[in-house]
Amino acid sequence: MVDEKPTPELTGEARFEAFRQAEALVQRRRPLDALKALEPVLDAEPNKPSVQLLAGRAYFHSAQLNRAERALTRVVELDPSDHYARFVLGRTLQRLGRLVEALAQLRMASAMNPVPEYQDAIGEVTARLALGNT
């Protein structure tokens, strides 16, 4: 039996670099690699909104929607004014088919920051609801 050594705790600078690497990987649409890079940061700082938001985005882009929902809900609990977290949470709920809940989050996001992307998402969900696709 091989003894596994525990992973040493990352320094603040190393966590920052891991976070930046994960962020770049999410932007390059490599969410699974991003989650791997982000893992030690999540372990060290599980209640940091920026860390949970990045994890939520990576989970969303890798279709791990229940995990995305948990991470993004945590962000909203920690920072209720984070419009982008509410937007991604709304999109996650939309993909889960929970359109009424999605619409509520998307409307809050748009009320906080009325950008076209948020308003377009509201239009999509509203149209699906009108068609009876709940």
Backbone torsions as a table, in degrees:
resi	resn	phi	psi	omega
1	MET	NA	129.9	-178.3
2	VAL	-91.4	129.7	176.1
3	ASP	-79.1	125.9	176.7
4	GLU	-92.6	129.4	177.8
5	LYS	-81.6	138.6	178.0
6	PRO	-64.4	146.3	178.0
7	THR	-66.9	127.2	-180.0
8	PRO	-65.1	146.8	179.9
9	GLU	-67.3	135.9	-179.3
10	LEU	-75.1	144.0	173.5
11	THR	-71.8	167.2	178.6
12	GLY	-56.0	-42.6	-179.8
13	GLU	-66.6	-40.2	179.0
14	ALA	-66.8	-37.8	176.8
15	ARG	-64.4	-41.0	178.6
16	PHE	-61.3	-44.3	179.6
17	GLU	-65.1	-40.0	178.1
18	ALA	-64.3	-40.6	177.8
19	PHE	-61.9	-47.0	-179.8
20	ARG	-62.5	-39.6	177.9
21	GLN	-63.8	-45.0	179.2
22	ALA	-62.4	-40.6	178.6
23	GLU	-61.0	-44.2	178.7
24	ALA	-64.3	-38.1	179.9
25	LEU	-67.8	-37.7	176.0
26	VAL	-63.2	-43.6	180.0
27	GLN	-63.9	-30.0	178.5
28	ARG	-89.3	12.3	178.1
29	ARG	60.0	43.1	173.8
30	ARG	-121.4	66.0	-171.4
31	PRO	-65.5	-33.4	180.0
32	LEU	-68.1	-39.8	175.7
33	ASP	-66.0	-37.0	178.2
34	ALA	-62.5	-43.5	180.0
35	LEU	-63.6	-37.5	178.2
36	LYS	-64.7	-43.5	178.9
37	ALA	-66.8	-33.4	-175.7
38	LEU	-81.5	-17.5	-174.0
39	GLU	-50.6	-49.4	-179.4
40	PRO	-66.4	-28.2	178.4
41	VAL	-72.3	-41.8	176.2
42	LEU	-60.9	-39.5	178.7
43	ASP	-65.7	-39.9	-175.9
44	ALA	-80.8	-32.7	-174.3
45	GLU	-135.8	63.1	-174.5
46	PRO	-68.4	-17.2	-177.8
47	ASN	-107.6	19.2	177.6
48	LYS	-92.6	119.9	-176.0
49	PRO	-54.9	-40.7	-178.0
50	SER	-64.6	-34.9	179.3
51	VAL	-69.8	-45.5	178.9
52	GLN	-65.0	-37.5	178.8
53	LEU	-63.8	-44.6	179.2
54	LEU	-64.4	-41.1	176.7
55	ALA	-62.4	-43.3	178.8
56	GLY	-59.9	-42.0	178.1
57	ARG	-63.9	-42.5	180.0
58	ALA	-66.1	-42.5	176.8
59	TYR	-61.5	-43.6	179.6
60	PHE	-58.3	-48.3	-176.7
61	HIS	-72.5	-15.0	175.8
62	SER	-103.8	14.2	177.1
63	ALA	60.7	27.1	172.2
64	GLN	-94.6	71.0	-166.4
65	LEU	-68.4	-35.7	178.0
66	ASN	-66.9	-39.3	175.9
67	ARG	-67.3	-39.4	177.2
68	ALA	-60.4	-45.0	179.6
69	GLU	-59.0	-45.6	-179.7
70	ARG	-61.7	-46.1	-178.3
71	ALA	-64.7	-44.2	-177.4
72	LEU	-71.5	-34.3	174.7
73	THR	-63.1	-38.4	177.8
74	ARG	-63.9	-40.2	177.8
75	VAL	-60.3	-46.7	-178.7
76	VAL	-64.1	-35.5	175.6
77	GLU	-64.5	-42.5	-178.0
78	LEU	-76.0	-33.4	-177.8
79	ASP	-143.4	84.1	-176.6
80	PRO	-60.4	-17.3	-178.4
81	SER	-91.4	6.2	-179.7
82	ASP	-78.9	95.9	-176.6
83	HIS	-65.2	-35.9	-178.5
84	TYR	-68.3	-39.0	176.7
85	ALA	-61.5	-40.3	178.2
86	ARG	-65.8	-37.8	177.9
87	PHE	-62.6	-50.1	-178.6
88	VAL	-67.4	-35.7	174.9
89	LEU	-62.1	-42.9	177.2
90	GLY	-60.9	-43.1	178.0
91	ARG	-64.7	-37.6	177.9
92	THR	-63.2	-48.2	179.0
93	LEU	-62.4	-36.1	176.6
94	GLN	-61.0	-47.0	180.0
95	ARG	-66.3	-26.5	176.3
96	LEU	-80.5	-4.9	178.9
97	GLY	82.9	12.2	179.8
98	ARG	-98.3	71.8	-167.9
99	LEU	-67.2	-37.8	-179.7
100	VAL	-64.2	-44.8	177.6
101	GLU	-65.1	-39.5	178.6
102	ALA	-61.1	-46.1	-178.3
103	LEU	-60.4	-40.2	179.2
104	ALA	-61.0	-45.6	179.9
105	GLN	-67.1	-41.4	-179.6
106	LEU	-65.5	-38.5	177.6
107	ARG	-65.1	-40.4	177.4
108	MET	-64.0	-42.9	178.9
109	ALA	-60.1	-45.0	-178.6
110	SER	-67.9	-35.4	177.4
111	ALA	-64.5	-34.3	179.4
112	MET	-77.6	-32.8	-175.7
113	ASN	-153.4	89.9	-172.7
114	PRO	-76.2	66.2	177.8
115	VAL	-88.5	154.4	-177.8
116	PRO	-55.7	-38.1	-178.9
117	GLU	-59.7	-40.8	179.4
118	TYR	-68.9	-42.6	-179.3
119	GLN	-66.9	-36.9	176.0
120	ASP	-62.8	-40.7	178.9
121	ALA	-63.6	-40.0	176.7
122	ILE	-60.9	-42.9	178.6
123	GLY	-60.7	-42.7	178.9
124	GLU	-61.8	-48.1	-177.1
125	VAL	-67.9	-41.1	178.7
126	THR	-60.8	-42.2	178.8
127	ALA	-64.2	-42.3	178.2
128	ARG	-63.9	-39.6	177.3
129	LEU	-64.6	-40.3	-179.8
130	ALA	-64.4	-30.2	177.9
131	LEU	-81.3	-5.3	179.0
132	GLY	85.9	19.0	-180.0
133	ASN	-91.9	64.7	-179.6
134	THR	-90.0	NA	NA
